[in-house]
Amino acid sequence: MHQVWRNWKEGQGLEIVDTVIIDSSSPTFRPREILRRLQIALLCVQARVEDRPLKSSVVLMLGSEAEDIPQPKPPGYCVIGNFSETYSTWSKQPDNDSC
């Protein structure tokens, strides 16, 4: 998930998609839909339970393109930057990204 988060953060979410799926001539390849599902997946692995969507919300997000999706924070096992920025109760502060 670290690579997925890194690519998402850098605006390169499609980099994780299997090259077999990425075929510009294929009518089933929909980059926007893939990025949307990736965003939903990242929301489901948030560190704090209260930041994760309810199952019913996930179903709505998956079933409707009109549904507005919040931007994910770093996944629960991947803290970016220093811990104090993410969780003020943590005292350990690593120098760089860690997962």
LOLODREN-765174 format. One record per atom (N, C-alpha, C): atom name; residue number from 0; z, x, y. Coordinates in pm, 1 decimal. Layout:
['CA', NUM, [Z, X, Y]];
...
! end
This chain:
['N', 0, [0.0, 82.5, -119.5]];
['CA', 0, [0.0, 0.0, 0.0]];
['C', 0, [0.0, 86.6, 125.5]];
['N', 1, [45.8, 210.1, 112.4]];
['CA', 1, [47.7, 298.9, 228.0]];
['C', 1, [-92.6, 315.4, 284.8]];
['N', 2, [-191.3, 338.6, 198.2]];
['CA', 2, [-329.4, 357.7, 243.7]];
['C', 2, [-384.1, 229.2, 305.0]];
['N', 3, [-349.3, 116.6, 247.5]];
['CA', 3, [-393.3, -12.0, 301.6]];
['C', 3, [-338.2, -28.9, 442.3]];
['N', 4, [-208.5, -2.8, 458.9]];
['CA', 4, [-146.8, -17.2, 591.6]];
['C', 4, [-210.1, 79.5, 691.4]];
['N', 5, [-229.5, 203.1, 650.9]];
['CA', 5, [-287.6, 302.8, 740.8]];
['C', 5, [-427.1, 259.0, 786.0]];
['N', 6, [-509.1, 214.9, 691.9]];
['CA', 6, [-643.5, 169.7, 728.0]];
['C', 6, [-638.6, 48.1, 820.1]];
['N', 7, [-549.1, -46.0, 790.4]];
['CA', 7, [-534.9, -165.1, 874.6]];
['C', 7, [-495.7, -124.3, 1016.1]];
['N', 8, [-397.1, -38.3, 1026.5]];
['CA', 8, [-345.9, 6.3, 1155.7]];
['C', 8, [-455.3, 75.3, 1237.3]];
['N', 9, [-544.0, 146.4, 1169.0]];
['CA', 9, [-651.1, 219.9, 1235.8]];
['C', 9, [-778.0, 136.1, 1254.2]];
['N', 10, [-771.4, 6.9, 1218.9]];
['CA', 10, [-887.0, -80.4, 1236.0]];
['C', 10, [-997.1, -56.7, 1134.4]];
['N', 11, [-960.3, 0.0, 1019.7]];
['CA', 11, [-1058.3, 29.5, 916.2]];
['C', 11, [-1019.2, -35.2, 783.2]];
['N', 12, [-978.6, -160.2, 790.2]];
['CA', 12, [-934.0, -231.5, 671.1]];
['C', 12, [-1037.5, -240.0, 560.8]];
['N', 13, [-1164.2, -243.8, 595.7]];
['CA', 13, [-1268.8, -255.0, 493.7]];
['C', 13, [-1284.8, -126.7, 412.9]];
['N', 14, [-1226.2, -17.3, 457.3]];
['CA', 14, [-1235.4, 109.6, 384.8]];
['C', 14, [-1171.6, 101.7, 246.3]];
['N', 15, [-1080.8, 7.8, 226.2]];
['CA', 15, [-1012.8, -2.8, 96.5]];
['C', 15, [-1089.6, -87.4, -3.9]];
['N', 16, [-1193.1, -156.3, 42.4]];
['CA', 16, [-1269.8, -245.7, -44.3]];
['C', 16, [-1360.5, -164.2, -135.6]];
['N', 17, [-1365.0, -203.5, -261.5]];
['CA', 17, [-1450.2, -136.9, -359.6]];
['C', 17, [-1595.0, -138.8, -312.3]];
['N', 18, [-1662.2, -26.5, -324.7]];
['CA', 18, [-1800.7, -15.1, -277.5]];
['C', 18, [-1894.8, -110.9, -350.6]];
['N', 19, [-1859.3, -151.8, -470.9]];
['CA', 19, [-1941.5, -248.6, -543.9]];
['C', 19, [-1943.9, -382.4, -469.6]];
['N', 20, [-1831.5, -416.4, -407.7]];
['CA', 20, [-1821.5, -542.8, -335.0]];
['C', 20, [-1896.8, -534.2, -202.4]];
['N', 21, [-1891.8, -416.9, -140.6]];
['CA', 21, [-1957.5, -399.2, -10.7]];
['C', 21, [-2105.5, -372.6, -32.5]];
['N', 22, [-2179.4, -479.0, -29.0]];
['CA', 22, [-2324.1, -471.7, -42.2]];
['C', 22, [-2378.7, -563.9, 65.8]];
['N', 23, [-2426.7, -505.1, 171.8]];
['CA', 23, [-2469.2, -584.4, 287.3]];
['C', 23, [-2577.1, -686.9, 253.8]];
['N', 24, [-2647.7, -666.4, 143.7]];
['CA', 24, [-2750.3, -763.6, 106.8]];
['C', 24, [-2691.7, -881.0, 29.2]];
['N', 25, [-2566.0, -869.1, -11.9]];
['CA', 25, [-2503.1, -975.3, -89.4]];
['C', 25, [-2457.5, -1088.8, 2.0]];
['N', 26, [-2494.7, -1212.4, -29.0]];
['CA', 26, [-2450.5, -1325.6, 53.3]];
['C', 26, [-2301.6, -1356.3, 36.5]];
['N', 27, [-2239.2, -1301.4, -67.1]];
['CA', 27, [-2096.6, -1328.5, -90.4]];
['C', 27, [-2006.0, -1230.7, -15.7]];
['N', 28, [-2060.9, -1123.3, 36.6]];
['CA', 28, [-1978.5, -1027.3, 110.3]];
['C', 28, [-1954.0, -1078.9, 251.6]];
['N', 29, [-1828.5, -1109.2, 279.5]];
['CA', 29, [-1789.4, -1162.2, 410.2]];
['C', 29, [-1676.8, -1075.1, 466.1]];
['N', 30, [-1710.8, -974.4, 546.2]];
['CA', 30, [-1609.3, -881.6, 597.8]];
['C', 30, [-1494.1, -951.0, 669.7]];
['N', 31, [-1525.1, -1050.9, 749.1]];
['CA', 31, [-1418.9, -1120.6, 822.8]];
['C', 31, [-1318.9, -1185.9, 727.5]];
['N', 32, [-1368.4, -1245.4, 620.2]];
['CA', 32, [-1281.8, -1310.4, 522.0]];
['C', 32, [-1194.7, -1207.1, 448.5]];
['N', 33, [-1253.6, -1093.7, 415.4]];
['CA', 33, [-1177.5, -988.0, 347.8]];
['C', 33, [-1066.1, -936.9, 438.2]];
['N', 34, [-1097.4, -913.9, 564.8]];
['CA', 34, [-995.6, -865.7, 658.9]];
['C', 34, [-886.1, -969.1, 681.0]];
['N', 35, [-923.0, -1094.2, 682.0]];
['CA', 35, [-824.7, -1202.2, 697.7]];
['C', 35, [-727.0, -1204.8, 578.7]];
['N', 36, [-780.9, -1192.1, 460.2]];
['CA', 36, [-695.5, -1192.3, 340.4]];
['C', 36, [-608.3, -1067.8, 333.5]];
['N', 37, [-661.1, -957.3, 379.0]];
['CA', 37, [-582.0, -834.6, 386.8]];
['C', 37, [-465.1, -852.4, 483.7]];
['N', 38, [-492.0, -913.8, 596.1]];
['CA', 38, [-387.7, -940.9, 695.0]];
['C', 38, [-278.8, -1030.6, 635.4]];
['N', 39, [-318.6, -1132.5, 562.6]];
['CA', 39, [-222.4, -1222.7, 498.1]];
['C', 39, [-140.4, -1146.0, 394.5]];
['N', 40, [-206.1, -1061.8, 316.7]];
['CA', 40, [-135.4, -982.6, 215.8]];
['C', 40, [-31.4, -891.8, 280.8]];
['N', 41, [-67.0, -829.3, 391.3]];
['CA', 41, [28.3, -741.8, 460.4]];
['C', 41, [146.5, -820.4, 515.7]];
['N', 42, [123.7, -942.8, 557.2]];
['CA', 42, [234.4, -1027.4, 602.8]];
['C', 42, [330.7, -1058.0, 488.7]];
['N', 43, [278.6, -1069.0, 368.1]];
['CA', 43, [361.0, -1104.3, 251.9]];
['C', 43, [449.8, -990.1, 204.0]];
['N', 44, [427.0, -869.0, 252.0]];
['CA', 44, [508.4, -754.5, 208.8]];
['C', 44, [587.7, -694.7, 324.6]];
['N', 45, [620.4, -778.2, 422.8]];
['CA', 45, [699.2, -731.9, 536.1]];
['C', 45, [839.7, -689.8, 491.6]];
['N', 46, [896.9, -596.1, 563.3]];
['CA', 46, [1029.2, -544.1, 529.0]];
['C', 46, [1136.8, -652.5, 538.7]];
['N', 47, [1132.6, -727.8, 645.2]];
['CA', 47, [1234.2, -830.6, 666.7]];
['C', 47, [1185.6, -963.8, 612.2]];
['N', 48, [1269.8, -1028.4, 535.8]];
['CA', 48, [1235.0, -1156.7, 474.3]];
['C', 48, [1189.3, -1257.1, 578.6]];
['N', 49, [1257.0, -1260.9, 690.8]];
['CA', 49, [1222.5, -1359.2, 793.6]];
['C', 49, [1085.6, -1333.3, 858.9]];
['N', 50, [1029.0, -1214.8, 838.5]];
['CA', 50, [894.9, -1184.5, 889.7]];
['C', 50, [784.5, -1222.7, 792.0]];
['N', 51, [822.5, -1255.0, 668.7]];
['CA', 51, [724.4, -1293.6, 566.3]];
['C', 51, [694.1, -1443.2, 577.0]];
['N', 52, [568.6, -1481.8, 557.6]];
['CA', 52, [536.3, -1624.6, 563.6]];
['C', 52, [586.2, -1699.5, 439.6]];
['N', 53, [613.8, -1826.5, 457.9]];
['CA', 53, [647.7, -1912.7, 345.3]];
['C', 53, [522.3, -1931.8, 259.6]];
['N', 54, [542.4, -1962.8, 132.0]];
['CA', 54, [427.4, -1986.8, 44.2]];
['C', 54, [336.3, -2095.2, 99.5]];
['N', 55, [397.2, -2199.8, 153.1]];
['CA', 55, [316.5, -2308.6, 209.1]];
['C', 55, [232.1, -2259.8, 327.3]];
['N', 56, [285.7, -2167.8, 406.1]];
['CA', 56, [209.5, -2110.9, 518.7]];
['C', 56, [95.5, -2023.4, 468.7]];
['N', 57, [121.2, -1949.4, 360.5]];
['CA', 57, [16.7, -1864.9, 302.6]];
['C', 57, [-98.8, -1952.2, 254.0]];
['N', 58, [-65.9, -2062.3, 188.5]];
['CA', 58, [-169.1, -2154.5, 140.1]];
['C', 58, [-252.1, -2206.8, 258.0]];
['N', 59, [-185.7, -2243.6, 367.3]];
['CA', 59, [-257.2, -2291.3, 485.5]];
['C', 59, [-345.7, -2182.3, 544.5]];
['N', 60, [-292.9, -2060.6, 553.3]];
['CA', 60, [-370.2, -1949.6, 609.4]];
['C', 60, [-493.0, -1919.2, 523.9]];
['N', 61, [-476.2, -1924.7, 391.8]];
['CA', 61, [-588.5, -1896.4, 302.0]];
['C', 61, [-693.5, -2007.2, 305.0]];
['N', 62, [-650.1, -2129.0, 328.7]];
['CA', 62, [-740.2, -2242.5, 321.1]];
['C', 62, [-806.3, -2283.2, 451.1]];
['N', 63, [-765.9, -2222.4, 561.8]];
['CA', 63, [-820.4, -2264.3, 690.2]];
['C', 63, [-854.2, -2143.8, 776.8]];
['N', 64, [-977.6, -2138.9, 821.7]];
['CA', 64, [-1016.2, -2031.4, 912.3]];
['C', 64, [-958.8, -2054.4, 1051.4]];
['N', 65, [-924.1, -2177.5, 1082.1]];
['CA', 65, [-870.6, -2210.0, 1213.9]];
['C', 65, [-725.6, -2166.7, 1229.3]];
['N', 66, [-656.0, -2151.0, 1117.8]];
['CA', 66, [-515.1, -2112.5, 1120.1]];
['C', 66, [-499.9, -1974.9, 1184.0]];
['N', 67, [-415.5, -1966.0, 1286.8]];
['CA', 67, [-390.4, -1839.6, 1355.1]];
['C', 67, [-293.0, -1756.1, 1271.7]];
['N', 68, [-326.6, -1631.0, 1250.0]];
['CA', 68, [-245.3, -1543.8, 1165.8]];
['C', 68, [-177.8, -1437.6, 1251.9]];
['N', 69, [-45.6, -1422.9, 1239.2]];
['CA', 69, [23.8, -1318.7, 1316.5]];
['C', 69, [-15.7, -1178.8, 1269.8]];
['N', 70, [0.7, -1082.3, 1357.4]];
['CA', 70, [-25.8, -943.4, 1321.7]];
['C', 70, [89.8, -890.9, 1236.3]];
['N', 71, [58.8, -822.2, 1126.5]];
['CA', 71, [165.6, -769.7, 1041.4]];
['C', 71, [232.7, -647.3, 1103.0]];
['N', 72, [356.6, -628.2, 1064.6]];
['CA', 72, [432.5, -507.3, 1096.4]];
['C', 72, [418.3, -416.8, 974.7]];
['N', 73, [471.8, -294.6, 979.8]];
['CA', 73, [462.6, -208.9, 861.0]];
['C', 73, [523.2, -277.8, 738.6]];
['N', 74, [463.6, -257.2, 619.5]];
['CA', 74, [517.9, -316.7, 497.0]];
['C', 74, [661.5, -273.0, 471.2]];
['N', 75, [728.2, -345.3, 383.8]];
['CA', 75, [868.6, -320.7, 355.4]];
['C', 75, [901.4, -182.7, 305.1]];
['N', 76, [812.5, -116.0, 239.7]];
['CA', 76, [840.6, 16.0, 186.7]];
['C', 76, [764.2, 123.0, 262.9]];
['N', 77, [716.2, 89.0, 380.8]];
['CA', 77, [636.7, 182.4, 459.9]];
['C', 77, [680.2, 170.0, 604.7]];
['N', 78, [760.1, 262.1, 651.4]];
['CA', 78, [808.3, 257.2, 788.6]];
['C', 78, [731.2, 359.3, 869.7]];
['N', 79, [667.1, 313.5, 975.1]];
['CA', 79, [584.1, 398.8, 1057.9]];
['C', 79, [662.1, 440.3, 1182.0]];
['N', 80, [647.9, 566.0, 1221.1]];
['CA', 80, [718.8, 615.7, 1338.5]];
['C', 80, [861.8, 646.1, 1301.8]];
['N', 81, [954.8, 618.3, 1394.5]];
['CA', 81, [1093.4, 643.1, 1356.7]];
['C', 81, [1162.5, 511.7, 1324.9]];
['N', 82, [1259.3, 521.4, 1238.4]];
['CA', 82, [1326.9, 401.7, 1188.8]];
['C', 82, [1390.7, 320.5, 1300.9]];
['N', 83, [1437.8, 385.9, 1406.4]];
['CA', 83, [1507.4, 312.5, 1511.6]];
['C', 83, [1413.8, 217.2, 1584.7]];
['N', 84, [1284.1, 246.5, 1586.3]];
['CA', 84, [1189.1, 154.7, 1648.2]];
['C', 84, [1171.0, 30.5, 1563.0]];
['N', 85, [1178.6, 47.5, 1431.8]];
['CA', 85, [1156.0, -63.7, 1341.1]];
['C', 85, [1284.5, -140.8, 1314.1]];
['N', 86, [1390.5, -68.5, 1284.6]];
['CA', 86, [1520.2, -129.9, 1255.3]];
['C', 86, [1627.9, -53.7, 1330.6]];
['N', 87, [1680.5, -113.2, 1434.0]];
['CA', 87, [1776.9, -44.7, 1518.2]];
['C', 87, [1906.8, -12.5, 1445.1]];
['N', 88, [1930.1, -74.2, 1329.6]];
['CA', 88, [2053.4, -47.0, 1256.3]];
['C', 88, [2043.3, 77.4, 1169.8]];
['N', 89, [1922.8, 131.4, 1151.1]];
['CA', 89, [1906.4, 250.1, 1069.0]];
['C', 89, [1929.0, 373.3, 1154.9]];
['N', 90, [1998.5, 472.5, 1103.8]];
['CA', 90, [2026.2, 591.5, 1183.0]];
['C', 90, [1933.2, 707.2, 1151.4]];
['N', 91, [1874.5, 709.2, 1031.1]];
['CA', 91, [1785.3, 817.7, 993.8]];
['C', 91, [1653.9, 803.8, 1070.0]];
['N', 92, [1604.0, 913.4, 1125.6]];
['CA', 92, [1481.9, 909.4, 1203.2]];
['C', 92, [1386.2, 1018.4, 1156.3]];
['N', 93, [1292.3, 985.7, 1067.3]];
['CA', 93, [1196.1, 1085.4, 1024.1]];
['C', 93, [1100.1, 1120.5, 1135.7]];
['N', 94, [1036.7, 1235.6, 1125.5]];
['CA', 94, [945.8, 1282.6, 1229.9]];
['C', 94, [809.7, 1213.7, 1225.5]];
['N', 95, [766.3, 1166.5, 1108.5]];
['CA', 95, [634.1, 1105.3, 1100.0]];
['C', 95, [635.3, 988.8, 1002.6]];
['N', 96, [518.1, 933.8, 980.5]];
['CA', 96, [506.3, 817.4, 893.0]];
['C', 96, [557.8, 849.3, 752.7]];
['N', 97, [627.8, 753.9, 692.9]];
['CA', 97, [673.5, 773.4, 556.4]];
['C', 97, [665.4, 642.3, 480.0]];
['N', 98, [629.9, 653.9, 355.6]];
['CA', 98, [623.6, 536.7, 267.4]];
['C', 98, [687.1, 572.9, 136.1]];
! end
